[in-house]
Amino acid sequence: RMYIARYKRDNCEIQVRIADYLESHPLQIEQSDLFLEIYKQAGIDYYIFKDNDQLRAAWINESFECYITGPVSLEEMKKIIDSIEKG
């Protein structure tokens, strides 16, 4: 199972993808992705990569592999990640 949500505003699109880890290939990171850092939040390691003009955060939560991708800055990506725990 895989769930995808796209949020669009003007020319900006942020995509959230959640896939069942047991049914998919874990953490498929493109070879062109540039690893930036591991951002720790609420006991979860978020792996942040840069791919062209977009950032990607990838993490595992229980049996789900999750991604957020969009044309955002590193600080904006961290704010998005921080907002996950706030609901």
Secondary structure as UniProt FT lines:
FT   STRAND          2..9
FT   TURN            10..11
FT   STRAND          12..20
FT   HELIX           21..23
FT   TURN            31..32
FT   STRAND          34..41
FT   TURN            42..43
FT   STRAND          44..51
FT   TURN            52..53
FT   STRAND          54..61
FT   TURN            62..63
FT   STRAND          64..70
FT   HELIX           74..86
//
